[in-house]
Amino acid sequence: MSLDALGVTAEVLSSFQPYAAEGCLLGRIAVSIRDEYRVLTAAGEVRAEPTGALLYAAESAADLPAVGDWVAMRSAGDDYAVVRAVLPRTTRIARRAAGSENDQQLMAANVDTVLIVCGLDHDFNPRRLERYATIVHSSGAEGVVVLSKADLCSDVEGCIGQAAAAVRGLPIVAISSVEAGGLRTLDPYIQPRKTFAMVGSSGAGKSTLLNRLLDHERQKTAAVRESDSRGRHTTTHRELIVLPSGAILIDTPGMREVGLWAGEESVNQTFDEIADAAARCRFRDCTHTGEEGCAVAGAIDAARLESYFKLQREARRVELMGSMTPAAFEKQRWKSVMKSAKIRGKIG
């Protein structure tokens, strides 16, 4: 497989030059499971692991190779190599690691377009779409909302309207993976030598969509519960796959928890109409929680406004943590908790 087929760019080749002069190989991470990788190169696929120096220099797991990364490697035997360096990333899709308050999980790197897949059944949730849209804005990649299972929905246009209100500005397409021609609306976003990633909850229809794009059943699919349309995790790890069309797909496991790892600017991109309304408020320090003359509370849907406040709090927390050491952050967090409790009269 050629490097061109893997989506190599002039920028990647330029950043690789110093390592090429040292005899390193250029590859792209296809699978990352802990500290073991499957890497695609011009000569084929190799197994790899990071060098001790790369592990030592990494300040967090997000600094280590992720699916989609371009890496410089040294050969260490037949079909085996060690990764010496991760080349500069153009985009990075990250969330707060599941079950953690302080850790970032890098889901994919160097992605051109993120497909936010949401099923038009019980999986449809505008509040969750807001979270995914914020993650996409923070990534630097383009975003597209893919409303799957259109054949199961009696009001597709109504759902498209709700999705448009949630993700403001992102393109929205409705598809059916079981109908002939049901994927044609995706053609503009799935182009040869371009990389796209699919994200969404378990049971949203990502594996079925992947099988249709491959024209064979690579990923197992499972029935979803009728009560909430949630499915079992049929995709168990992130993987980069070159499709027959020449497009490059990064498939990701379904996410039941969409923790935010983004700043306030990304939140404001998702909720830009709230920022516009805030500029018309009577008071510059308005909290938009019921003050007389507030231009936001009366103009914005209450559920969306509450979602905005919640994501802003999460974003501020991420920004605070990014500017402090872990120990200092924990100290500041507990000071905030204690202060809040005292104000509410719970302690002291």
Number of C-alpha atoms within 10 A of each C-alpha: 12 12 17 11 15 25 19 17 11 8 11 17 15 10 14 21 14 12 17 15 8 9 13 21 20 25 26 27 26 24 22 21 12 11 14 14 24 23 29 23 20 15 13 11 17 20 18 22 21 20 16 11 11 18 16 10 10 11 10 12 15 15 13 20 28 29 27 33 24 29 25 24 25 19 15 11 9 8 14 17 23 24 26 20 20 21 18 15 13 15 20 23 23 21 22 20 18 14 9 10 13 15 17 19 18 20 22 26 25 24 25 20 22 28 24 23 27 28 27 27 21 17 22 21 16 19 16 18 24 23 24 26 27 26 27 26 22 23 26 18 20 18 26 21 25 29 25 28 22 23 16 12 15 11 10 16 12 11 19 18 11 15 24 17 18 21 26 17 14 18 14 20 17 23 22 21 20 14 11 8 10 17 18 11 14 16 8 7 18 21 14 17 20 20 25 25 26 23 23 25 25 25 29 29 26 30 25 22 21 21 16 16 18 16 11 10 13 12 16 11 18 16 10 17 12 10 7 12 18 21 19 15 18 16 17 12 15 21 22 25 20 20 16 11 12 17 20 25 25 24 23 23 21 25 15 13 13 17 22 24 28 27 23 18 15 22 24 18 18 25 22 16 15 20 12 13 17 21 12 13 19 13 15 9 8 16 14 20 13 12 14 12 14 19 21 25 20 13 13 14 11 12 10 17 18 14 17 20 15 11 24 20 13 21 21 15 20 21 14 15 19 13 10 12 11 12 10 11 17 14 12 15 15 11 12 12 11 15 13 13 13 12 10 9 9 9 10 7
